[in-house]
Amino acid sequence: MGFLTWILLGLVAGILAKWIMPGKDGGGFIMTVLLGVAGAFVGGYIGSKLGIGATDGFNIVSIATATAGAFLLLFIYNKVSK
């Protein structure tokens, strides 16, 4: 997957994770995108280890695993930053 696709997938995953877990966060849009991109990596890694799926293209399974990873990172970020 290309670099721009990772960023686009991370953007979508970050927005979806923020939509699932609303609230006041520090960092704003840039932090959401960064957590989304990192979440795409985390979700792809965990998903591939569990046999659920990986972020190998821009499809529903990739978006779901990336969003789950971004949600996890956003949850950890909220707990650590408070």
N, C-alpha and C positions, 0 to 999 in steps of 0.2 A: 504494500500500500504506500502511496506517495506521501510526502511530507504535508502537502496541502490538504490531502484527504484526511490525514490524522488530525489536522487543525480543525477542519470542518466537522469531523465526527466528534472531536472534543468539544467544540462549540455547542453542537446539538446535545451531547451528553451532559454538559455543564448546565445548560438551560433547563433540560428535563429534570436533572437532579435538584436544581434550585426550585423548580416548580413543585416537585414532590415534597421538598423540605423548605417551606417558606420561612422567613424570619429575617431578623436584622443581622447581617454579616458585615464584617469589615472587609475591605478589599474591593468590593464592587464588581464591575463587569470583567475587568482584567483577571482578577482572582478566580472568577467563575470559569473563564476560558482556560486558565492554567490548570485548575482542578479538573476540568473536563478532559483536557488532553492527558494529564497524568492518570485520570480515572479510566481513560480508554486503554492505557497500558496496563494498569492494575486489573481492570475487568477482563481484558484479553488474556492476561497471564493466569488469573484464577480460573476463568472459564475454560481455558485449554487444559489446565491441570485437573479440573473436575470432569472434563469430557463434555461440558455443556456447549461450548462453542468458543470461538476466538474472534478477535477483531481483524478479519482477513479481507474485508471488503465493506462497502457501504450498503448494508442490508439490515433487516429487522433484528437479526440475532446479534450482529455487531453493535447496533445502537443500544440494544438491551443490556449487553454485557458491559459496554462502555458507560452507560448510565448507572448501572449498579456499582461499578468501580468509582465513578464520580460521586455518587451518593455516599459511598463509604468514606471517601476522602473528605467530602464536605462535612460529614458527621464528625470525623476525627478533628478536622480543622476547627469546627465550632466548639468542641470540647476542650481543645488545647488552648485556643485563643481567649477563653473566658476565665 
